[in-house]
Amino acid sequence: MSVVRSHRYSVADTDLAEFLARRGSLIATVRKGHPGLTHAVLIRLENGTYTDTWHWETAEQLGAALAAIPTFPEAPLAMALTSDATALMGQVVDES
């Protein structure tokens, strides 16, 4: 069963274009070393915050990528443009 890591954070409107570029670079780098990342979905909520959900084939692949975060210079660059960040992990139970 696939797993997800979901983040919630805020990004200033003036930083959004740069954040999207940095996030895209981070996703590309993660995929090079961790092909279990199947897709990532960024949603702007009506209150102006964002949810960013990354879908992985297995928990092991997600765990390996999380362990490697310190080796991805793009991660702190992207997250530097966010505030009030939280993260949750979960397992997909149903997908229609």
Phi, psi and omega in degrees: 000139181286161180232160179228153168236122185244133179244147172231132181199174175249149175224129177297141180306323181290342180259355189300313182300316179293319178300315180299321178295315180293320178298317178299319177296318178297314180300316179298318180294316179299316181297327179300316183263347186219080186292357179287350177285109184275320176193159179229135184235123177252126182234130173270123181275163184297339178273003177092352176275172182237147165247137183231106186248123180253125183259131182238149178295318182219160176295327180295319179294319176298314180300319179296319179293318178297321179295332182270357183312318180299343181269357180257100181296340180290333183299305180293332178295317179291313185290341177297339180266007180249165173217161178055042184281138171225158180219145177222149175242150179201169179250137178288125181261322179210138178220116184252000000 
